[in-house]
Amino acid sequence: MKYVLGIDLGTSSLKGILMTSDGNVVLTKSASYGIDNPKQGFSEQRPEIWTNALEKVLTELSKNVTDFGTALAGISFSGQMHSLVVLDENNLPVYPAILWNDVRTSAQCKEIMDKMGSRLLEITGNIALEGFTLPKILWLQENEPEVWTKVKKIMLPKDYLGLYLTGNVHTEYSDAAGTLLLDIEKHEWSKEIAKTFNVSMEILPELTESVGQIGVLTEEVKAKFGITTEVKVFAGGADNAAAALGVGLINEEVGLISMGTSGVVSSFEPKIADYKGKLHFFNHTVPGAYYSMGVTLAAGNSLNWYKETFGHGLDFAELLADVGSVAVGSDGLLFTPYIVGERTPHFDSKIRGAFLGISAVHEQSHFSRSVLEGITFSLRDSKDIMEATKAKKFKRLISVGGGAQNPDIMQMQADIFDSEMIRLTVEQGPGLGACMIAAFGCGFYENLEELTATFVHYQSETFTPIAENVAKYEKVYQIWKQAYQATAGISHQLVDLNDEA
């Protein structure tokens, strides 16, 4: 039996999933690391902490799997998007990686939109936001000019691991799409954007498909971890794209609902779709395809905040135990999950959350349910944009993350989305998608349908909409949608006042 290894480079840890070529998990190992915050709004990591974490994971795998060194056939990656890695002529980092959650680049985002306007959206499918890579490049040019003169290559975090394993510099379309430098339709770096912002085409890495082979393990790496056979290394995918593959998002009939710290709604797109900047739009790990993505900034984060602030020491099971007994709509109580601003569809960093309609009849169980409903309404904003633009309705939605573990939340999602909800037998996250890329790249499967059927499994239980609840939620949702406009002006004034203090 041959093995494939999926390496998921996250913001706080690196996870390695070793799987057999027929889709069974052999062993998972992980290594954690921190984030540096040298100034307010700055978020950085030194790239060497990623390779150190990778070495720890590979060491553990080689120690615990007796035939690791002889049966490993392929490796691929998933990784945090957008973060900027800059290298010198020796492929050594010349500045800490500026991460996706770094917010120092507001001025650069304005500059990009002022110079490119709607043309940026036409080429890249996205508008300029602080998380993307190009604003970070502009910040480095303007604030660290001596560093910028040393930059000979830029890359993304997971691709730095590919460099470590193979000695080659590459990236692939799903991650490149998050830089604001890729022409997503032509599948090439945009000369127009690069020229506008003085980015030499020479510093941009070679592009390939996610399943493209970028090399083989170097002899040095093989010797270090006791590997004796040739191991192919494949480009991999951005974390959200790899996660989409890992849940079976390979056709338009299904959508993905993910409730982690943030909330994500993803849809498979076989061709370019014009969402007019309301959603993110990126190249998929599936060759030639795309995916759209809406984001609720504080999904699980809202629930965590609520638990820590009002939970009185209860765990999540205790806190949510009674939500199923509360009426649909929480008896007139609404919650907007804008506690850290919002992304889709408002793109508003100053909006803040609110409880609306509080009355003397409301108990803690009402507040608990209203938080869950508010999060789900926010996710529905993205789903509705997708369905309206595509003029079709999802046949079913795959739910992952914390919400998928709770039957009450699953039924709530079915009712609010008016869609059949399914969940995975076992969640492995983006690392599973990376394993699938390696398995496909190695030639173990002839097509994606066969690959997905082998690696991705769903629970037999489904959650179907209850007609009475759907009708009630439709009325509540239409009221809930008014909350943004009703509270935005107040939120902005409060944020500005607080900033002055």
N, C-alpha and C positions, 0 to 999 in steps of 0.2 A: 504493500500500500504506500502511495506517495503522499507527502504532506504539502500543504500550502500555508503560508504565514501572512496574516493580515496585521499590519502595524498601524495603530490609530494614535496619532500625535495630537493630544488634546491640549487645552490651555493649562491644566493643572497636573496632568499625568500622561504617561505613554503606556498604552496597553498593547500587548501582543497576543493574538489568538492563533493557535496552531490547530489546523483542521486537516482531516483526511480529504483526499480528492473526491470522496463521495459524500462530503458534507457533514461529517461528525466532528465535534469538538474534542480535541485530544487534551489540550491544556491551555489555560490563560494565565498570563503573568503581567504585572504592571509595576511601574515605578513613578513616584510622585516628584514634583518640583514646585518651586514658587514663582511668583511674579514680582518684578521690581517696579516700584512706584517712586522714582526719584523726585518727581514734582507732581503737584495737583493736576490730574487729568492725564498723566503719563502712565503707560503700561508697557513694560519691556521684559524681554528674556534674552539671556545670552544663548546663542545657538548650541554651544557646547553642552548645555544641560540636557538638551534633547539627545545628543549622541551618547552622553553618559548614561541616560535612562535606557536608551536602546541597548547599550552594552550590558546593562544589568539584566534586562529582559532576555536577551539572547543567551547570557550565561546561565540563567535559571532554566531556560528551556533545554539547553544542552546538557545540564546536570540531571534533569528530571525525566527526559525522554531518551531512552537508550539508543534508538536509531535515528535521532534528530539529524546527526551529521551525515547519514547515508540516505535517508528517505526524503529530505526536504527538496522539493522540486522548484517552487516559485515563491516569490515574496512580492507584496504590493502594499500600498499605503492608503490611509485616509488622514486628513489633517485639518487643523484649524485654518480657516480661510483668511485671506486679505493681508496677513501680517508680513511686513517687509523685512527681508534678509538681504544685506548688501555685502558683497565679497570683493577682495582685491584681486590682483593678477595671479595670485597663488591660491585662489579660491578659499581664502581665509576671511572671516568676518571682520569688518572694520568699524562696526557700530552695533550696539544691541539691537535685536529684532524689535521693531515697533509693532505691537500687537493689534489685533482686530478691535479690541475694546479700548484702545487709546483714543482720547478725544481732543488732542492738542491741535487738530487740523481744521477747525471751523473756517478760518480765514482762507485756507487753501481750497476748501470746498466751494466757497463763494467765488474765488478766482477762476476755478475750473468752469463753473456754470456761467460766469460772466463771459468767458472767452469762447466756450463751446456751445452754450445754450442747448437747444433741442437736438443739435447735431450729435451731442454725446449720447443721448438716448437712442438715436437712430443707429449708431455704430455699436454701442455696448449693451443696449437694452436696459440701462440703469441710469439713475441720476447720481450726482456726487454726494456721498455721505462720509462722515469721519472714519467709518470702519474700513473703507476701501483702501487699496494700496497706493494709487496715484497721488492722493492728497499727502500721504506720508513722504513720497518721493519729493514733492514740491517743498514740504517742510524741511527736509534734509538739505535740499539745494539752498534754501533761503537762510537757514539757521546754523547749518554745519557745512559751510562751503569747502573747508579744508578736507573734511571727511568725504564729501561728494567727489572731489578730484581723485580720490583713491578707488572709487567704485568702478569695477570692471564687469561685474555681473550682479543682477538682482534675481532673487528667487523667492519661493514661498516655503514655509516651514517643512512640510513633508518632503519637498524636493531636496532640502539640505540633507535629509536622511538618505535619499537616493544617491546623492553625491558621496556621502560617507561610505555607502556599501559598494558603489560601482566606480567611483572616480569620475563620473560623467554629470554634466549640467543639463538638466531638462526641466520642463514642466508640461502639464497637459491642460486640455481645454477647460475642464470644469473649474479648476483653480485659477487659471489665467483669466477666466470670465469675471472673476471678482477683483481684478486689478484696475478696471476702467481703462485698460490699454488694448484689450482684445476686440477685434471685429468679430463678433460672435457668429455672424452668418458666413463670412468668408473663411473663418477658422485661421486667422493670421493676425499678427500684431498690426495695429493701426498706425500706419506711417503718418497719417494726418494728426492723430492725437499726440504721438511721440514728438513730432516736429513742433507742434504748438507749445509743448511744455519742455522743450530742450532735453528730451530723453533719447539718447543715442540708441539706434536699433541694435548696435553691437552689444549692448549690455543686457539685452533681453534674451532669455534662454530659448533653446530650440523647443518647438512645440510638437506634441504627439497626442494620440488618443490615450484615454485612460488605460486601455488594454495594451498599449504599445510597450514593447520591451525597450528599456533604457540601458540595459547592460546585463552583466553577470557579476556575481560576488567576486571581489578582488581576492587574490591569493592571500593577502595579509589578513583580510576579514575571515576567510575560510580557516586559516591556521589558528586564529585567535579563538574560534568557537568550535573547533573540532569538526569542521565540515569537509568532507572528502570528495563530494560530487559537484558538478557544475550546477549552480542555482541561478535561474533566470529571475531578473528583477523587472517589474512592470511599473508604469508611471503612477497608477492609482487615481485617487480623486479627492476633491474637496469634501470635507466631512459631511455636509448636507447632501451632496450628490452621492457619496458612498452609502450614506444611511438610506437614501431613497432606493438605491439598488438592493440594499440588504433587507428591505421589507417587501420587495417585489414590485416596485413602482416602475413598470416597464411598458405600460399602455395607458390610454386616456380614460379607461373605465373606472379606475380606482384613484383615490387621493390619499394623502398621508396627513394625519393629525398627530403632532408630537408635542407633548406637554412636559418639557423639561424646565430649567430655570426660565428660559424664554419659551414661547410657544411658536410652533412653525406649522404652516399649512403648505403642502407641496403638491404639485400637479405635473404629471408627465406631459411634455409638449413635443409632438413629432416634427413641428416646424416653428418658425418664428411667429410669435403672437404679440400683438401690440397692446400692452397693458398701460401705456401712456405714463410709465413711471410709478404707477400705483403699487406694483409688486416688483420684487427682484426677479430678474430673468437671467438664467445662466445655462451654459452648456452642461449636458448630462454626462455621466460616466458611460451611458449607452451610446455607442458611436453614432454620430450624426443627429442625435436627439438633444432636447433641451428640457429644463424644468423651470417652472415658476414657483415663487416662494413668497408667502406673506408672513410677517413676523409680529407677534405680540411680545413686547419687550419683557414684561413681567407676568408670566403665566404661573409656573411653579414658584417663582420668586414672590408673587403676590400671596400665594398660599402659605409659604414659609414665613413671610412677614406677618400675616394674620395670626399664624400659630404662635410665633414668638411674642407677639404683642398682646394678644387677647386669649391665648390658649391656656394660661394658668397652669403650665406644666404638663398638659395633656399631650399624648402622642397623636399622630395623625389618625390612627384608627379610632381612638376615643373622641377626637375632635369632630370627626365626620360621621360618627356612628348614627346620628339621628337625622341626617339630611334627607334620607329617603322618606321620612314621615312628614316633612315640610311640603306644603303645597307648591306646585309649579308657579314660579314667579316670586317665591319667598314672601307671599302675602304683601306684595307691594314694595318690597325692599330691593333696591338696585345697587350694584357695585361696579365702578369703572376701574379696571386694573392698571391705571396709568401712574403707578407709584414711582417710576423712574423715567417718565416720558412715554411716548409711544412711537412705533414705527408704522405699521400698516393699519389703516390707510392714511393716517394723519401726518406722519413724519414731523412730529412736534416734540421737541426736547423739553419744553416748558409746561406741557400739560401735566396735571397731577390727578391722582385718584380721588374717588369720593364714594361715600355711602349716601344714597338719596332715598327719601321716603320713609325715614326712620319714624316709628311710632311706638306707643307704649305697649303694643301687642307683641313686639318683636323680642325674641329670646336669642340666646347664642346660636341655637340651631338654625335660625333664620339668617343670621349673619354668615354662618358657615356655608349655607346653601347659596346665598347671594354672591359670595366670593367665587364659588365654582361656576355659577351661571354667568357672572360678569366676564370671567376668563373665557368661557365658551362662546359668549356673544362676540367677544373681540376676535376670536379665531374665525367665527362665522363671517365677519367682515371680509376676510381674505377669501374664504370659500365662495362667497357670493360674487366677488369680483371675477374670480376664475370662471364660474359657471355663466355669468352674464356675458363675458367676453367671448367665451367659446360656444355660447348658445346651446349648451347641453348640460345635463345633470350627471354627477357621479353616480355610478351604480352602487358603489359601496366605498367606505372609508376605512383605512387601517389606522388604528389608534395605538400609539406607543408612548412610553414614558410613565410617570407616576399615575396619571389618570386611568391608564389601561388596567391597572391592578384593582380598581374599585368598581364594582357592578353598578352602584348608584351613579357614578360619574359616566360610565359607559352608556347607561340608559339616558342620562341627561344629554349626552352628545348626540345620541340617535334622535332624540326628540327635537333638540335645537337645530341640528343640521338637517333634519328630516331625511335621514339616510341610514341604511344598514351599516352597523359598525362591527368590525372584526378586530381581533388582536392576535399577536404572535404567540406561538407555543413557548418560545424562549427568545428573549431580546438580547442581541449581542452588539447592537449599535453599529456605528460606521465601520468598525473593524471587520464585521461580517462581509460588508460590501467589498472591503479590501481583499479578503480571502477569495471572494467570488471573482474579482478581477484577475487574481493570480491563477485561479483554476481555469478560467476562460483563456487567459493568455498562454497557459501551458498546453492548451489544446485538448483538455480533458472533456470539453463539451462542444457540440457543434453549433448550438444556438443559445440565446439568452433564455428562451422558454424552458429548455431542458435544464439549464444551469439553475434557474430560479426554482423550478419544481423540486430540485434536489436539495438546495440549501435553505429555502425559506418555507416555514411551516406555520399554519394558522390553527388556532383553537377551533374546535367544532362549534362551540357556542357562539351565536351571533346575537346582536342586540338590534331589534327592529323598532322603528318609530311607533309610538302609541298615538293614534289619530287625535284624540282629545288633547293630549299634551302638546302636540305639534301646533294645533290651532291656538292654544293659549300662549305658547311661546312666541308665535308669530306676532301677536299683539304686544307682548312684553318687549320683544326685540325692537319693534318699531318705536316704542317709547324710549328704550335704552339708547338707541342711535342718536336721539336728540340730546343726550347728556353731554356729548363732547362740545357741541356749540354752546350749550347752556353754561358750561363750567370753564371753557377755555380762557375767556377774558379774565375771569377771577384768578385762575391758576397762574396766568402770565404775570399779573400784577403782584401776586404773592411771591413768586419766584424772583422777580426783579427787586421787590422790597427786601427780601431775604439776602439777595446778593449785595445790596447796599449796606447791610448791617455789618 
